[in-house]
Amino acid sequence: MKNSKIEELNDFLRQWIIEKDICHPTLKEGILYALESGGKRIRPTLFYTLLEDYQWECSCSVYFAAALECIHTYSLVHDDLPAMDDDDFRRGKPTVHKQFGEDMAILVGDGLLNEAMELAMIGISQMNPEKRNGGILAAKYLFRAAGTTGMIDGQAMDITAGASSQDILLYEKKTGALLGAALAMASALVEGIEEKAEAFYQAGLLLGVSYQMQDDLFDIKEDFQEYDENLLKHLEENAEKYTEKCKDEVEKIQGDFSQLKALMDKILGRQE
């Protein structure tokens, strides 16, 4: 089911942009290029998996999933810019600013962020009136994660500290926030209870920390860097610690979330 949902999301995103009345052809091409860069769609997969555990279906869900992926994609486009991480390639392809220019890359990122807002609002409008408060709560968590206390704050910290700083707060904000939003959004749409959505958001923050700790480990090993054995041990222990913390947080939440737990195991085992 999840694979079919992601295929549906990919088709939806492509058609959404193609049908947009974007006059500048390079802007439209750049947005499509960014959205179709070959990512794993981990965030919408988390979102759909939790909805599946809840056994909840609604045509509005694709709008929220698309909003989530637009925000993630915008953040990558801007992260790659020369003033930020200054990356020339992402997933084996030239980054947006290398392909279309730095000026157009800024506009592509801005465009994707604004598309996310429109998509979320349409998603809310398609919900039954008695459920719309849950949609508003879902949008709140999405834009909180993307905003000045979430990803933007994390990127500002990253500029100062560096991506491999082992700074737990940085990892929570830059990576964990949007993972948390994916889970909080699903919970909010179904239950509309802020306390429950917040519990899932916190679990996502911990998932992001564990994921980034493992990334640091892989970077060291893949780059054949000289490294301190104590640092390696520290990273391994922290990755394991935050993996267990993440699982514990989900265990505390009332409900059967077996598919979500299995997906988290795959993500943290780099099997997804």
N, C-alpha and C positions, 0 to 999 in steps of 0.2 A: 504493500500500500504506500509506504513512504516514498519509494522510487517513483511510483506513478504520480504522487503529489508533487515531487520535485520536477518531474517532466512537465506537469501541468503548469507549475510556477514558471519554469523557463519559457514555455510557449506564451504564457500570459504576459511576462515582462517584455518579451520581444514584440508582441503584437501591441502592447500598451504604448511603447515608444514609437513604433512604426506609424501608428494611427494618430500620434500627436501632431498638432499643427506647428511643428518646429521649422521655421523658415530657413535657418542656416544649416546647409547640408552637413557641414563638418561637425557641428554641435551634435546633431542627431547621430551621425556615424560614430562620434567619440563616445556618446552615452551607450550605444549598442556594443561597441568594442569593449568598454569597461564591464558591462553587465555579462558579457559572454566570454570572459577571460579564463574560464575553466576552473572556477573555484569549487570546493566540495559542498557548498551550501549547508554547512554545519548548523548555522543558526536556524534557518527555516526547518531543517530536519529535526532539531530539538523541539521546535514549536509544534510541528505536525505530530511528532511522536507522543508528546504529552496530550495533545488533543485526542489521539488514538487511545491512549490509556483512559481518558475520560469518556470515550465512546461518543464523541461530540462531532457533529457535522453541520457546517453552515457555509453557504456560498460566499459569505463575507470573508472567510478565513484566508483566501488567496490574496485579498487586498492587504491584509495585515502582514502576511508572509512576504509579499512584494515590497511593502514599506520597509520591513526589516532588512531585506537584502539590498534595497537601494541605499539605505544608510550605511551598511557595511561596505558596499562598493564605493560610495563617495569617500569614506574614510581612507580606503586604500589608495584612491586616486590622489588625494591630498597628501597622504603620508609619503608617497613616492616623489613628491615635488623636490626640486633642488634645495629649497629653503627648509625642508623637513629632513627626510631620510636620504634623499638624493639617490634614488634607485633607477637604474636604466632598464631593468628587466623584472617582470613578475610572471611567475609560472611559465618561464621560457619564452615569453613574448615581450616586445618593447613596452615599457610603461606608457600610460596615456600621454604624458608630457613629451616623451621621446617620439611618439608616433604622430601627435597632432600639435605639439607646441605647448609651452608652459601656460600661455594665456588661455588657450582652449581647455587645457586640463583643469584649470581653476574653475572655469565656467561649467565644465562637465560635472565636477564635484558639487558645485552649487546647485546645478540643475537636479541632480539625483537627490540631494537633501530636500529640495522643495517638492519633488515628485512624491517622496515618502509621506509628507504631510497630506497631500491631496489623496493619496491612496488610503491612508488611515482614516481620513474623514469620510471617504466613500464607503469604506468597510463599516464604519459606525452607522452610516445612514441606511445600510442594507439590513441591519439587525432589527429584530422585533422591538417595538418601543420599550417593552418591559426589560429588555436585555441591554439597552444602549448604554446604561451606566457602566456596565462591564466593558463595553467597547471604549468608552472614554477613559476608564482606568487602564486598559491595555495601551492606549495611545500615550497616556501619562508616563508609563514605564518605558515605552520606546524612546520618547524624546528626553526623558530624564537620563537614560543611559547614553544618549548621543550628545548630551549637553555639557554645560560648564562644570558639573559635578561628576561627570562620567568620562566619556571618551576624550572630550576636548581637554579636560584637566589632565588626563593621562598622557595625551600627546605633549602638552606643555611640560609635564614632568620628564617625559622621555627626552625632549630636547636638552634638558639639563643633565639628567642622570644617565641616559643611554638605555637602549632597549634590553641589554643583558645585565642590568644592574642588580638583579635579584631583589628589587624593591617590591615588596608585597602589595603595597597600596597602588603603585604604578600598574602592576599586573591586573589588580582588581578593576581599575578604572579603564585601562586601555583595551584589555581583552575580555575581562570578566563581565563588564557592564552590559555589553550587548548579548552575551550568552545568558546572563540573568534576565534581560529584557525578553528574550525569546520564550523563556519559561514563564515569567510573570505574565506576559501577554496571554498565553494559552490559559493559564489559571484564571485570569481576570475575565476573559471572554466567557468561560464556562460558569464560574462561580460568582464572579463579581465581588469577591471579598478581599479587601486590601491586605489584611493580615496574612492570608494564604498566598496572595501574589507576592508579597514582600518576602515570605519564607522561600519561595522559589527563586526570587531575585538573588537572595543571599547565597543560595546553593550555586547559582550560576557564577557569582563572583569567585567562589572557591574553585569551581571548575576551571575558570580562566587562569587562576594562579597555578594550579597543577599543570595545566596545558603549557603555560609559558616556562615553567621550571623545566619541563621535559624538553621544550624547544631549546633552552640554553644547553642542556646536556647533549642533544643531538648536534647542535652547532659546533660545540667543542670537538666532538668525536668525528664529525664529517669533515671538518676543516683541518684535521690532524694538527690542531694547535698544541703547543706545550701548555700544560695546565698543572695546577697544584692538585695533588691527590685529595687534599682536605676540601678543596672547593668542589671537586667531583662528588665526594661523599656528602657534602652539605646539600648539593643540588638533588642528589638521589633521595636523601632523607626527606627533604622538603617536598619533593614531588609526591612521594608516598604519603607524607603527612596530610597534604592538602587534598589528595585523592580520597583518603579516608574521611576527612572532614566533610567533603562534598557529599559523599555517600551517607554519612551520618545525618546531614541536614535534610536530605530527601527522606530518609527513614523516619524522621520526626514528623513529617507531614502526613496527616491522616488520608489514607486512600491507597489503592492498588496502582502503583506506578512501575510495574515490572518491566515494561518495554522501555521506559525512560532510563531505568537503571542499567538495562542491558546495553542501550546505546551509549551511555556514559562510559561503561567499561570498554566499549569498542573505541570511542574517541580517545580515552586516556591510554589505551593500548595501541593507539595509532593503527587500528584495524578498519576505520570507517573512511 
